[in-house]
Amino acid sequence: MSCPDCVTGGLLPGVPTGVTSTQGAYFAAAPGGSPSKRAILLLTDVFGLALVNPKLIADDIAKRLNCDVWIPDYFNGIPIIDPRKIKIPAGPPGSTRLWLEWLRLIMLILPRLTNFFKNRPPLIDGRLDKFMAAIQEEKKYEKVGAFGYCFGGSATIRMAGTNHIQSAVICHPGGFSLDQTKAIKVPVSWVCAEEDMHFKDSFRLQVEAVFAGRKDTPEFVPYEFVVYKGTTHGFACRPDFSNAQIKEAYEKSLEQIANWFEKTLPVS
């Protein structure tokens, strides 16, 4: 499932300071050179590591949390959408998505349908299983968290139902089911756009009800939902800095991510 907002956005300014690992992943090491006891995974949108934005976000979070941040190349070097096709958003929430925008989306997807097929959720999840085993064998982290955007937000939801991570942040996710939400067993924070074709208000309220319904039960996990006014799907990873409200929302979303992991991923 995709929408015009999935292929729009801006490029972040800056030059990444991390490195590419032997697994093809991007690695932003904890500042200072000491081994990190915790790690954070960043799961990208459909543009993958070919877009500079996730690398710069990983560098930022590594500094804020003084920990290792990894971006697995779960598309195996071939992102679902060519990042050269990114387009500045057409307008703020409430703007009409013209039929030309939907046509553009279709024209972007059709030549790359095989990429969607090669990156089905079971395949993505299998690659993440192998990636987690590899970095844990090498680094032996005490705690691991994950945050993901759009396509990666959906992958993070599924990962939050496994034993791989101990905390999660979901940023304007792509498609997922209520049953997948019910399987989440770690503390989870949600970065939500005001207008999101994938995560509409009505569905968000159902998801919130899942977590609220666990109160005073053994299945309860800490959670939060933050909705950023004036934003649409994709704002937290592909912000349009020409829009001051979106720029501020993007910066606050980084604070939300860092604060959540600082609170929920303590290490000895």
Disulfide bonds with the S-S distance in Angstrom:
none
